[in-house]
Structure formats: structure tokens, C-alpha cells
Amino acid sequence: MTNNSGTLKSILFPIHRAGRPFIALFAICTVALGWAWLPLGFVGVVLTVWCICFFRDPDRVTPQGDGLVVSPADGVVQMVVDADPPEELRMESGAYTRIAIFMNVFDVHVNRAPVDGRIKRLAYRPGKFLNASFDKASEENERQALLFETSDGVEIGCVQIAGLVARRILCDVTSEQDLKTGERFGMIRFGSRVDVYVPKGTTIFAIEGQRAVAGETVLASLDGKGTVRQGEIR
């Protein structure tokens, strides 16, 4: 029974509630397409399965430790650069490093808190829907910004950025809400990016080009412990 239970858990996964209407719509369209012409029904089945997978919301095992900054999104670490946070967060300019994580349409899109802390500020800004892999997407695309403050008073910025296909950013938390590292706070529908802003001088573990897992991959250490790593494609 234990083995069967483990097998089922590896196959079945929780679905984010925001996906239920979309999955139902895809399923209805699949039935209609199959009724009209059977080959179209098979196409509908493939798309419905993709929709189910897109809205998957698996549990994650979050590392515990003081000062750890954990990835808020699944995807590829696209860039690690010094950059100013969005002006609406009112963070100090010239004092932060940005770690950008790009999510494609096959990644899990549920976003998670990068640190233990209180949400000091929330700010939504409308904008364009450029390809989220472009650097200028940080400034020009629609975004939802969150400012976390740790118990030590360190400010961490986290920005959900809509992409070329994404048309809806969901943020399920409120200002002054306390979150633990790895707790869910929202999602972005259909391809996007999440940027994390950490103070300069933070020990960065993230490597450009590596894949990050939301709630599990350690991006940085605020207390300066650990060794900066370099990556190599093998």
C-alpha cells in the first residue's frame, strides 16, 4: 500500500484553484471538437492535458536557515546583475542586485516567498507584454511588485512580470502580511518572469543559465555565509 501511495503521489499533483475554470473550458471545447471531427478531439485532449499541467501546484521542500533567499519561481536564472528596483517599491537606488528567473509555458507558475518576512509594500503597475526574457521587460511590462522586510530589517524586492503570452498576474497576499520562506503568494498565467532584488554584498549562489525550483533552490545568503559558485555546462 505504501508503494502504491507513493506512485500515485508521483503521478497525481494538486491543481491551483485559478486553473479550474480554464481546465473546464478546455475540456468542454475538447468534447465539442471531438463531436465535430474526431482528430480535432485528440488535439483538444493534448491541450487540456497541457492546461492541467500548467496549473499544477506541487508541494516543495524549502531549505531552512537564517538569511537564505530561495527562488520564488520555477524556471531558468536568466541574469544576475546590479540594477535599481522598480520605483514604486521606493527602495534605495544603486544598492541592489537583481536575480531574474524566466518561466516558460511548461514551468510551474505558482510563486513563493523568497524569504521569511512581512510584506511591507504591494504595488501594481500596468504596462506592455513584451517577451519576458528581454531585459527591458523589467521596466516596461505589466508587473506586481512586493517588498519583503525580514525580522532583521533587510528589504527584499520580488516582482512578478507578465510576459508575451501572460495576461494575468495573481497576487493573493495583502500588505503587512507575514510569510514564511516558500509559502505561496500568487501566480502568473501562461509564461512570465519573476525578479528578486537583494542588497549588494549579499552572497549570490544563483548562476546564470541554471534551472531554479520555486521554494527549494537557494539563490543567495543575506548573512554572507557560503561560497560564490560558478557554473559550467556539461
Secondary structure, DSSP 8 states (H G I E B T S, - for coil): -HHHHHHHHHH---B-GGGHHHHHHHHHHHHHHHHH-HHHHHHHHHHHHHHHHHTB---------TTEEE-SSSEEEEEEEE----GGG---TT-EEEEEEEE-TTS--EEE-SSSEEEEEEEEE--B---TTSTTHHHHB-EEEEEEE-TT--EEEEEEEE-SS---EEE---TT-EE-TT-EEEEESSSEEEEEEEETT-EE---TT-EE-TTTSEEEETT--S--------
